[in-house]
Amino acid sequence: MTAAPALFGRPKRRRTLRGRALTVETGRRTAWLGIDGAGLVDVMDFVGTPRQWDTQRRQWMVPVDRAADVIAACEHRHGMAVTVTAVDR
């Protein structure tokens, strides 16, 4: 065999969310989602929830009624630990 480079390069490494923690702070109409790593956007796209980036808190915001979908996907599909707290803002 020759030392030719592979045609398609190295396979991409799959990001896994297992073992990560998701913190959810719920207000009246908004839930703020914090995660200790990347990958939350993929979960929100899979669920189909609208989102917005909070520049002050540097966290994702979703409507409270759609936060349960994101929590369920994170817990059951990705095996993440989820902590939910109620805040008054």
C-alpha positions as CSV (number, residue, x, y, z in Angstrom):
1,M,0.0,0.0,0.0
2,T,1.1,3.5,-0.6
3,A,1.1,6.4,1.9
4,A,-1.6,8.3,0.0
5,P,-3.9,10.6,2.0
6,A,-7.4,9.5,2.6
7,L,-10.0,10.7,0.0
8,F,-12.5,12.1,2.5
9,G,-10.2,13.1,5.4
10,R,-10.8,12.1,8.9
11,P,-14.3,11.4,10.1
12,K,-15.8,14.2,12.2
13,R,-15.9,13.6,15.9
14,R,-19.5,13.4,17.2
15,R,-20.2,15.7,20.0
16,T,-22.0,14.0,22.8
17,L,-24.1,15.6,25.5
18,R,-23.9,12.7,28.0
19,G,-22.7,13.7,31.4
20,R,-23.3,17.4,30.9
21,A,-25.7,19.4,33.1
22,L,-28.5,21.7,31.9
23,T,-29.8,24.5,34.2
24,V,-33.2,26.0,33.5
25,E,-34.4,29.1,35.2
26,T,-38.1,29.8,34.6
27,G,-39.8,33.1,34.8
28,R,-43.3,34.1,34.0
29,R,-43.0,33.8,30.2
30,T,-39.3,33.0,29.6
31,A,-37.0,30.2,30.5
32,W,-33.2,30.7,30.4
33,L,-31.1,27.7,29.5
34,G,-27.6,27.2,30.6
35,I,-25.3,24.3,29.7
36,D,-21.7,23.6,30.5
37,G,-20.7,23.1,26.8
38,A,-21.9,23.3,23.3
39,G,-24.8,21.3,21.7
40,L,-27.9,23.0,23.0
41,V,-28.7,24.6,19.7
42,D,-28.9,21.1,18.1
43,V,-31.4,20.0,20.7
44,M,-33.5,23.2,20.2
45,D,-33.5,22.7,16.5
46,F,-34.6,19.0,16.9
47,V,-37.5,20.1,19.1
48,G,-38.3,23.0,16.9
49,T,-38.6,25.7,19.6
50,P,-38.1,29.4,19.0
51,R,-35.0,30.8,20.8
52,Q,-33.2,34.0,21.4
53,W,-29.7,34.8,22.8
54,D,-29.7,36.9,25.9
55,T,-26.6,39.1,25.6
56,Q,-26.5,40.2,29.2
57,R,-26.8,36.7,30.8
58,R,-25.1,34.9,27.9
59,Q,-27.7,32.2,27.8
60,W,-30.4,31.0,25.5
61,M,-34.0,32.1,26.1
62,V,-37.1,30.1,25.1
63,P,-40.8,30.5,25.9
64,V,-41.8,28.8,29.1
65,D,-44.4,26.6,27.4
66,R,-41.7,25.2,25.1
67,A,-39.1,24.7,27.7
68,A,-40.6,21.3,28.7
69,D,-39.9,20.0,25.2
70,V,-36.2,21.0,25.5
71,I,-35.9,19.5,29.0
72,A,-37.5,16.2,27.9
73,A,-35.2,15.9,24.9
74,C,-32.1,16.6,27.0
75,E,-33.1,14.1,29.7
76,H,-34.3,11.2,27.6
77,R,-32.5,11.6,24.3
78,H,-29.1,12.8,25.5
79,G,-29.1,11.5,29.1
80,M,-28.3,14.9,30.6
81,A,-28.9,16.0,34.2
82,V,-31.4,18.8,34.3
83,T,-32.0,21.3,37.2
84,V,-35.0,23.6,37.1
85,T,-35.4,26.6,39.3
86,A,-38.1,29.3,39.4
87,V,-36.9,32.9,39.4
88,D,-38.8,36.2,39.8
89,R,-37.6,38.8,37.2
